[in-house]
Amino acid sequence: MKDQNILHLGKFVFWLFFLTGNICFFGYMITREFWFADSGFVLVTYGTVFNVIILFLLLGYGTIEKAKRKVCFQSAGILLINIPFAVLYTILGWNMVF
C-alpha cells in the first residue's frame, strides 16, 4: 500500500464518523427528534468496533512493514482524535435524552 493511501484511509474513516456523529448530535439538539439520538448511540457502538478494527489493522501493518511504520502510526493517530469527541457527545447526549 502506498503511503498516501494509508493516510487517506485514516483521514476518510476519521471524517466519516466525525461528520455522522455531528449530524446525529446537532440534529437531536436542534430538532429534539429521538431518531437522531438513537442513531447517535448506534453510531457510537458500531463506530467504536469499526474504528478499533481499522486501528489494529494499521498498527499490525505498521509493525510488520517497518518501512510503513511511521505513516501507519500517523494514520492511527488521526483515528484516535475521534475518541474525545465520542466520549463528550455520548455524555452530553445521554444527559439531554435522559
N, CA, C and O atoms as a GROMACS GRO file, in nm:
protein
  392
    1MET      N    1   0.084  -0.117   0.000
    1MET     CA    2   0.000   0.000   0.000
    1MET      C    3   0.089   0.124   0.000
    1MET      O    4   0.191   0.129   0.068
    2LYS      N    5   0.050   0.224  -0.076
    2LYS     CA    6   0.126   0.348  -0.080
    2LYS      C    7   0.103   0.429   0.048
    2LYS      O    8   0.000   0.414   0.114
    3ASP      N    9   0.200   0.514   0.079
    3ASP     CA   10   0.189   0.598   0.199
    3ASP      C   11   0.065   0.686   0.193
    3ASP      O   12  -0.005   0.703   0.293
    4GLN      N   13   0.038   0.743   0.077
    4GLN     CA   14  -0.078   0.832   0.062
    4GLN      C   15  -0.208   0.756   0.086
    4GLN      O   16  -0.301   0.810   0.148
    5ASN      N   17  -0.217   0.633   0.039
    5ASN     CA   18  -0.339   0.554   0.059
    5ASN      C   19  -0.362   0.524   0.207
    5ASN      O   20  -0.476   0.523   0.253
    6ILE      N   21  -0.255   0.499   0.279
    6ILE     CA   22  -0.267   0.471   0.422
    6ILE      C   23  -0.317   0.596   0.496
    6ILE      O   24  -0.405   0.586   0.581
    7LEU      N   25  -0.261   0.710   0.462
    7LEU     CA   26  -0.307   0.836   0.526
    7LEU      C   27  -0.451   0.869   0.486
    7LEU      O   28  -0.529   0.914   0.569
    8HIS      N   29  -0.485   0.846   0.360
    8HIS     CA   30  -0.621   0.873   0.315
    8HIS      C   31  -0.721   0.782   0.387
    8HIS      O   32  -0.832   0.824   0.418
    9LEU      N   33  -0.682   0.658   0.413
    9LEU     CA   34  -0.771   0.567   0.486
    9LEU      C   35  -0.800   0.622   0.625
    9LEU      O   36  -0.916   0.626   0.666
   10GLY      N   37  -0.698   0.663   0.697
   10GLY     CA   38  -0.718   0.718   0.830
   10GLY      C   39  -0.802   0.844   0.830
   10GLY      O   40  -0.890   0.861   0.914
   11LYS      N   41  -0.774   0.933   0.736
   11LYS     CA   42  -0.850   1.058   0.727
   11LYS      C   43  -0.995   1.032   0.689
   11LYS      O   44  -1.086   1.095   0.743
   12PHE      N   45  -1.016   0.939   0.594
   12PHE     CA   46  -1.152   0.909   0.549
   12PHE      C   47  -1.236   0.852   0.663
   12PHE      O   48  -1.349   0.896   0.685
   13VAL      N   49  -1.182   0.756   0.735
   13VAL     CA   50  -1.256   0.696   0.846
   13VAL      C   51  -1.281   0.799   0.955
   13VAL      O   52  -1.390   0.804   1.013
   14PHE      N   53  -1.181   0.882   0.984
   14PHE     CA   54  -1.199   0.988   1.083
   14PHE      C   55  -1.314   1.080   1.044
   14PHE      O   56  -1.407   1.100   1.122
   15TRP      N   57  -1.308   1.135   0.924
   15TRP     CA   58  -1.410   1.231   0.883
   15TRP      C   59  -1.547   1.167   0.868
   15TRP      O   60  -1.648   1.232   0.896
   16LEU      N   61  -1.553   1.043   0.824
   16LEU     CA   62  -1.681   0.974   0.809
   16LEU      C   63  -1.754   0.967   0.943
   16LEU      O   64  -1.870   1.005   0.952
   17PHE      N   65  -1.686   0.918   1.046
   17PHE     CA   66  -1.751   0.903   1.175
   17PHE      C   67  -1.764   1.036   1.249
   17PHE      O   68  -1.859   1.054   1.325
   18PHE      N   69  -1.672   1.129   1.228
   18PHE     CA   70  -1.683   1.260   1.290
   18PHE      C   71  -1.804   1.335   1.236
   18PHE      O   72  -1.882   1.391   1.314
   19LEU      N   73  -1.822   1.338   1.106
   19LEU     CA   74  -1.934   1.410   1.046
   19LEU      C   75  -2.068   1.344   1.077
   19LEU      O   76  -2.165   1.414   1.107
   20THR      N   77  -2.075   1.212   1.070
   20THR     CA   78  -2.202   1.146   1.102
   20THR      C   79  -2.236   1.164   1.250
   20THR      O   80  -2.354   1.177   1.285
   21GLY      N   81  -2.136   1.164   1.336
   21GLY     CA   82  -2.160   1.190   1.478
   21GLY      C   83  -2.211   1.330   1.502
   21GLY      O   84  -2.301   1.351   1.584
   22ASN      N   85  -2.155   1.428   1.431
   22ASN     CA   86  -2.202   1.566   1.443
   22ASN      C   87  -2.344   1.582   1.392
   22ASN      O   88  -2.424   1.655   1.450
   23ILE      N   89  -2.375   1.514   1.283
   23ILE     CA   90  -2.512   1.521   1.230
   23ILE      C   91  -2.611   1.467   1.332
   23ILE      O   92  -2.716   1.526   1.355
   24CYS      N   93  -2.577   1.354   1.392
   24CYS     CA   94  -2.667   1.295   1.492
   24CYS      C   95  -2.679   1.384   1.616
   24CYS      O   96  -2.789   1.408   1.666
   25PHE      N   97  -2.566   1.434   1.665
   25PHE     CA   98  -2.567   1.513   1.788
   25PHE      C   99  -2.640   1.646   1.768
   25PHE      O  100  -2.732   1.678   1.843
   26PHE      N  101  -2.600   1.722   1.667
   26PHE     CA  102  -2.663   1.852   1.647
   26PHE      C  103  -2.804   1.839   1.590
   26PHE      O  104  -2.888   1.925   1.612
   27GLY      N  105  -2.830   1.731   1.516
   27GLY     CA  106  -2.966   1.705   1.470
   27GLY      C  107  -3.061   1.687   1.586
   27GLY      O  108  -3.174   1.737   1.582
   28TYR      N  109  -3.016   1.615   1.690
   28TYR     CA  110  -3.101   1.599   1.808
   28TYR      C  111  -3.114   1.730   1.885
   28TYR      O  112  -3.222   1.763   1.934
   29MET      N  113  -3.004   1.805   1.896
   29MET     CA  114  -3.010   1.931   1.969
   29MET      C  115  -3.107   2.030   1.905
   29MET      O  116  -3.178   2.102   1.975
   30ILE      N  117  -3.110   2.032   1.773
   30ILE     CA  118  -3.193   2.129   1.702
   30ILE      C  119  -3.339   2.084   1.696
   30ILE      O  120  -3.430   2.163   1.721
   31THR      N  121  -3.362   1.956   1.662
   31THR     CA  122  -3.498   1.909   1.636
   31THR      C  123  -3.563   1.837   1.753
   31THR      O  124  -3.686   1.828   1.759
   32ARG      N  125  -3.485   1.785   1.846
   32ARG     CA  126  -3.533   1.703   1.957
   32ARG      C  127  -3.604   1.576   1.909
   32ARG      O  128  -3.687   1.519   1.980
   33GLU      N  129  -3.570   1.534   1.786
   33GLU     CA  130  -3.622   1.407   1.734
   33GLU      C  131  -3.539   1.294   1.793
   33GLU      O  132  -3.416   1.293   1.784
   34PHE      N  133  -3.608   1.198   1.855
   34PHE     CA  134  -3.537   1.088   1.920
   34PHE      C  135  -3.460   1.003   1.820
   34PHE      O  136  -3.363   0.937   1.857
   35TRP      N  137  -3.501   1.005   1.693
   35TRP     CA  138  -3.433   0.927   1.590
   35TRP      C  139  -3.285   0.966   1.582
   35TRP      O  140  -3.200   0.879   1.564
   36PHE      N  141  -3.254   1.095   1.594
   36PHE     CA  142  -3.114   1.140   1.590
   36PHE      C  143  -3.035   1.085   1.709
   36PHE      O  144  -2.922   1.039   1.692
   37ALA      N  145  -3.094   1.091   1.826
   37ALA     CA  146  -3.024   1.041   1.945
   37ALA      C  147  -3.004   0.890   1.935
   37ALA      O  148  -2.896   0.839   1.966
   38ASP      N  149  -3.105   0.820   1.893
   38ASP     CA  150  -3.095   0.675   1.878
   38ASP      C  151  -2.988   0.638   1.776
   38ASP      O  152  -2.908   0.548   1.798
   39SER      N  153  -2.987   0.709   1.664
   39SER     CA  154  -2.885   0.684   1.561
   39SER      C  155  -2.746   0.717   1.613
   39SER      O  156  -2.650   0.648   1.579
   40GLY      N  157  -2.734   0.820   1.693
   40GLY     CA  158  -2.605   0.857   1.750
   40GLY      C  159  -2.550   0.750   1.842
   40GLY      O  160  -2.431   0.719   1.838
   41PHE      N  161  -2.636   0.692   1.926
   41PHE     CA  162  -2.590   0.587   2.016
   41PHE      C  163  -2.553   0.461   1.939
   41PHE      O  164  -2.457   0.392   1.975
   42VAL      N  165  -2.627   0.430   1.834
   42VAL     CA  166  -2.592   0.315   1.749
   42VAL      C  167  -2.460   0.344   1.677
   42VAL      O  168  -2.375   0.255   1.664
   43LEU      N  169  -2.442   0.467   1.631
   43LEU     CA  170  -2.318   0.505   1.564
   43LEU      C  171  -2.198   0.492   1.657
   43LEU      O  172  -2.092   0.445   1.615
   44VAL      N  173  -2.213   0.531   1.782
   44VAL     CA  174  -2.103   0.517   1.877
   44VAL      C  175  -2.067   0.369   1.895
   44VAL      O  176  -1.949   0.334   1.900
   45THR      N  177  -2.167   0.285   1.904
   45THR     CA  178  -2.143   0.142   1.924
   45THR      C  179  -2.071   0.081   1.804
   45THR      O  180  -1.963   0.024   1.818
   46TYR      N  181  -2.131   0.094   1.686
   46TYR     CA  182  -2.072   0.033   1.567
   46TYR      C  183  -1.946   0.107   1.522
   46TYR      O  184  -1.853   0.046   1.471
   47GLY      N  185  -1.943   0.238   1.542
   47GLY     CA  186  -1.825   0.316   1.506
   47GLY      C  187  -1.704   0.277   1.588
   47GLY      O  188  -1.592   0.274   1.537
   48THR      N  189  -1.726   0.248   1.716
   48THR     CA  190  -1.616   0.205   1.801
   48THR      C  191  -1.557   0.074   1.751
   48THR      O  192  -1.435   0.060   1.740
   49VAL      N  193  -1.644  -0.020   1.720
   49VAL     CA  194  -1.596  -0.150   1.670
   49VAL      C  195  -1.520  -0.132   1.539
   49VAL      O  196  -1.411  -0.187   1.523
   50PHE      N  197  -1.576  -0.056   1.447
   50PHE     CA  198  -1.513  -0.036   1.317
   50PHE      C  199  -1.378   0.037   1.331
   50PHE      O  200  -1.280  -0.002   1.268
   51ASN      N  201  -1.375   0.141   1.413
   51ASN     CA  202  -1.251   0.216   1.432
   51ASN      C  203  -1.143   0.133   1.499
   51ASN      O  204  -1.025   0.144   1.464
   52VAL      N  205  -1.180   0.049   1.594
   52VAL     CA  206  -1.082  -0.037   1.661
   52VAL      C  207  -1.026  -0.140   1.564
   52VAL      O  208  -0.907  -0.169   1.567
   53ILE      N  209  -1.111  -0.194   1.477
   53ILE     CA  210  -1.062  -0.290   1.377
   53ILE      C  211  -0.962  -0.222   1.284
   53ILE      O  212  -0.854  -0.276   1.260
   54ILE      N  213  -0.996  -0.105   1.232
   54ILE     CA  214  -0.905  -0.031   1.144
   54ILE      C  215  -0.777   0.006   1.219
   54ILE      O  216  -0.668  -0.003   1.163
   55LEU      N  217  -0.790   0.046   1.344
   55LEU     CA  218  -0.673   0.082   1.425
   55LEU      C  219  -0.578  -0.037   1.440
   55LEU      O  220  -0.457  -0.022   1.420
   56PHE      N  221  -0.631  -0.152   1.474
   56PHE     CA  222  -0.546  -0.270   1.490
   56PHE      C  223  -0.484  -0.315   1.358
   56PHE      O  224  -0.370  -0.361   1.355
   57LEU      N  225  -0.559  -0.301   1.249
   57LEU     CA  226  -0.502  -0.334   1.118
   57LEU      C  227  -0.386  -0.240   1.083
   57LEU      O  228  -0.283  -0.285   1.032
   58LEU      N  229  -0.404  -0.112   1.110
   58LEU     CA  230  -0.296  -0.016   1.083
   58LEU      C  231  -0.175  -0.042   1.171
   58LEU      O  232  -0.062  -0.039   1.123
   59LEU      N  233  -0.198  -0.068   1.299
   59LEU     CA  234  -0.086  -0.096   1.390
   59LEU      C  235  -0.016  -0.226   1.352
   59LEU      O  236   0.106  -0.236   1.358
   60GLY      N  237  -0.094  -0.326   1.313
   60GLY     CA  238  -0.034  -0.453   1.271
   60GLY      C  239   0.046  -0.438   1.144
   60GLY      O  240   0.157  -0.491   1.133
   61TYR      N  241  -0.009  -0.368   1.047
   61TYR     CA  242   0.062  -0.346   0.922
   61TYR      C  243   0.189  -0.264   0.944
   61TYR      O  244   0.292  -0.292   0.883
   62GLY      N  245   0.181  -0.165   1.030
   62GLY     CA  246   0.298  -0.084   1.061
   62GLY      C  247   0.405  -0.163   1.135
   62GLY      O  248   0.524  -0.137   1.118
   63THR      N  249   0.364  -0.258   1.216
   63THR     CA  250   0.460  -0.342   1.288
   63THR      C  251   0.528  -0.440   1.194
   63THR      O  252   0.648  -0.465   1.206
   64ILE      N  253   0.452  -0.496   1.100
   64ILE     CA  254   0.509  -0.593   1.006
   64ILE      C  255   0.596  -0.524   0.901
   64ILE      O  256   0.708  -0.568   0.876
   65GLU      N  257   0.546  -0.418   0.841
   65GLU     CA  258   0.619  -0.344   0.737
   65GLU      C  259   0.692  -0.227   0.802
   65GLU      O  260   0.632  -0.121   0.825
   66LYS      N  261   0.817  -0.244   0.830
   66LYS     CA  262   0.894  -0.140   0.901
   66LYS      C  263   0.903  -0.010   0.820
   66LYS      O  264   0.911   0.099   0.878
   67ALA      N  265   0.903  -0.020   0.688
   67ALA     CA  266   0.912   0.100   0.604
   67ALA      C  267   0.785   0.184   0.612
   67ALA      O  268   0.789   0.305   0.588
   68LYS      N  269   0.673   0.122   0.646
   68LYS     CA  270   0.545   0.193   0.653
   68LYS      C  271   0.504   0.227   0.796
   68LYS      O  272   0.394   0.277   0.819
   69ARG      N  273   0.591   0.201   0.892
   69ARG     CA  274   0.556   0.219   1.033
   69ARG      C  275   0.514   0.362   1.065
   69ARG      O  276   0.411   0.383   1.129
   70LYS      N  277   0.591   0.460   1.021
   70LYS     CA  278   0.561   0.599   1.056
   70LYS      C  279   0.426   0.643   1.001
   70LYS      O  280   0.347   0.704   1.072
   71VAL      N  281   0.399   0.612   0.876
   71VAL     CA  282   0.274   0.656   0.814
   71VAL      C  283   0.155   0.580   0.874
   71VAL      O  284   0.046   0.636   0.888
   72CYS      N  285   0.173   0.453   0.908
   72CYS     CA  286   0.065   0.377   0.972
   72CYS      C  287   0.034   0.433   1.110
   72CYS      O  288  -0.083   0.444   1.147
   73PHE      N  289   0.136   0.469   1.185
   73PHE     CA  290   0.113   0.525   1.318
   73PHE      C  291   0.051   0.664   1.308
   73PHE      O  292  -0.029   0.701   1.394
   74GLN      N  293   0.086   0.741   1.206
   74GLN     CA  294   0.023   0.871   1.186
   74GLN      C  295  -0.126   0.854   1.155
   74GLN      O  296  -0.210   0.926   1.209
   75SER      N  297  -0.156   0.759   1.069
   75SER     CA  298  -0.295   0.733   1.033
   75SER      C  299  -0.373   0.683   1.155
   75SER      O  300  -0.489   0.721   1.174
   76ALA      N  301  -0.311   0.599   1.236
   76ALA     CA  302  -0.376   0.551   1.358
   76ALA      C  303  -0.398   0.668   1.455
   76ALA      O  304  -0.500   0.673   1.523
   77GLY      N  305  -0.304   0.759   1.462
   77GLY     CA  306  -0.320   0.876   1.548
   77GLY      C  307  -0.435   0.965   1.504
   77GLY      O  308  -0.504   1.023   1.588
   78ILE      N  309  -0.456   0.975   1.374
   78ILE     CA  310  -0.569   1.053   1.323
   78ILE      C  311  -0.700   0.988   1.369
   78ILE      O  312  -0.793   1.059   1.407
   79LEU      N  313  -0.706   0.857   1.365
   79LEU     CA  314  -0.827   0.787   1.412
   79LEU      C  315  -0.853   0.812   1.560
   79LEU      O  316  -0.968   0.822   1.602
   80LEU      N  317  -0.747   0.822   1.638
   80LEU     CA  318  -0.763   0.838   1.782
   80LEU      C  319  -0.817   0.976   1.821
   80LEU      O  320  -0.862   0.994   1.935
   81ILE      N  321  -0.815   1.071   1.729
   81ILE     CA  322  -0.869   1.204   1.758
   81ILE      C  323  -1.019   1.197   1.785
   81ILE      O  324  -1.073   1.281   1.857
   82ASN      N  325  -1.087   1.097   1.729
   82ASN     CA  326  -1.232   1.083   1.748
   82ASN      C  327  -1.272   1.046   1.890
   82ASN      O  328  -1.386   1.070   1.929
   83ILE      N  329  -1.183   0.988   1.967
   83ILE     CA  330  -1.220   0.938   2.100
   83ILE      C  331  -1.274   1.047   2.192
   83ILE      O  332  -1.381   1.029   2.250
   84PRO      N  333  -1.204   1.161   2.208
   84PRO     CA  334  -1.260   1.263   2.298
   84PRO      C  335  -1.395   1.316   2.252
   84PRO      O  336  -1.482   1.346   2.335
   85PHE      N  337  -1.414   1.329   2.122
   85PHE     CA  338  -1.543   1.377   2.071
   85PHE      C  339  -1.652   1.275   2.098
   85PHE      O  340  -1.763   1.312   2.138
   86ALA      N  341  -1.624   1.148   2.077
   86ALA     CA  342  -1.724   1.044   2.102
   86ALA      C  343  -1.763   1.039   2.249
   86ALA      O  344  -1.881   1.026   2.281
   87VAL      N  345  -1.666   1.050   2.337
   87VAL     CA  346  -1.696   1.048   2.481
   87VAL      C  347  -1.778   1.171   2.520
   87VAL      O  348  -1.878   1.159   2.591
   88LEU      N  349  -1.737   1.287   2.473
   88LEU     CA  350  -1.809   1.411   2.506
   88LEU      C  351  -1.952   1.408   2.452
   88LEU      O  352  -2.046   1.440   2.525
   89TYR      N  353  -1.968   1.369   2.326
   89TYR     CA  354  -2.102   1.366   2.267
   89TYR      C  355  -2.189   1.261   2.334
   89TYR      O  356  -2.310   1.281   2.348
   90THR      N  357  -2.131   1.149   2.375
   90THR     CA  358  -2.209   1.047   2.443
   90THR      C  359  -2.258   1.097   2.578
   90THR      O  360  -2.374   1.078   2.613
   91ILE      N  361  -2.171   1.161   2.654
   91ILE     CA  362  -2.210   1.214   2.784
   91ILE      C  363  -2.317   1.324   2.769
   91ILE      O  364  -2.418   1.323   2.839
   92LEU      N  365  -2.293   1.417   2.678
   92LEU     CA  366  -2.391   1.525   2.657
   92LEU      C  367  -2.523   1.471   2.604
   92LEU      O  368  -2.630   1.512   2.649
   93GLY      N  369  -2.517   1.379   2.508
   93GLY     CA  370  -2.638   1.321   2.451
   93GLY      C  371  -2.715   1.242   2.554
   93GLY      O  372  -2.838   1.250   2.558
   94TRP      N  373  -2.645   1.165   2.636
   94TRP     CA  374  -2.710   1.087   2.740
   94TRP      C  375  -2.784   1.179   2.839
   94TRP      O  376  -2.895   1.149   2.881
   95ASN      N  377  -2.721   1.289   2.874
   95ASN     CA  378  -2.782   1.384   2.969
   95ASN      C  379  -2.901   1.457   2.906
   95ASN      O  380  -2.997   1.490   2.976
   96MET      N  381  -2.896   1.483   2.776
   96MET     CA  382  -3.009   1.551   2.712
   96MET      C  383  -3.128   1.460   2.696
   96MET      O  384  -3.242   1.504   2.710
   97VAL      N  385  -3.104   1.333   2.666
   97VAL     CA  386  -3.214   1.240   2.640
   97VAL      C  387  -3.276   1.192   2.770
   97VAL      O  388  -3.399   1.185   2.782
   98PHE      N  389  -3.193   1.161   2.867
   98PHE     CA  390  -3.246   1.104   2.992
   98PHE      C  391  -3.233   1.205   3.097
   98PHE      O  392  -3.271   1.180   3.212
   0.00000   0.00000   0.00000
